[in-house]
Amino acid sequence: MVQKLHRSPNEKRFSFNDALLTALFGTPNRQNTIDRLGVVCTAFPDEEFRTAAVILRERIKKMDDFSWTALCKLSKWEINQLFDSERFLYDSEDEPGEDDDLDDEDLDDGCGE
């Protein structure tokens, strides 16, 4: 379940929702992410997430490219770790089949060169 956004106007830290939006729509290219979030701002049916996308977009506009690329990669990695398929398999007590590839070294985080 996704946490609802409760942000004070002066809050500067990166929230779970910011990381989730970044993992879903972010790219290492800051301008591409800004453009994508512009579309997302109009597409979400939930007003709180639309607002979160608008706020994140404005924050990204104020960042430099180097900082954004690092934050994008970190956010995607953290969300990937949180929703790791191996962990879900273990938690649900399912035994992976012999054909299941659980080696995550070949997974693309979406931020590669």
C-alpha angles and dihedrals in degrees: 000000000000117000116241116244117253107171128166114221092249098047111122103175124105109254130206089259091052090053092046093050089047092050091049102040108010127108129184086252105086096205093050089052092049089051093048093049089051088062092042090053089067098036105057114095090202111083094208092056092046088053091047090052091050092049093046091048092053092048091051090051088061095050127089120243095251094053092046094051091051093047092047093053093045093048093049091048093049094048090047090053092048093051096035111159093216090057092050091050091051094045092051090049091236115150112227114239122243090252094053112110106215094166104114095188091096096049117113114226091203092246099084124127 
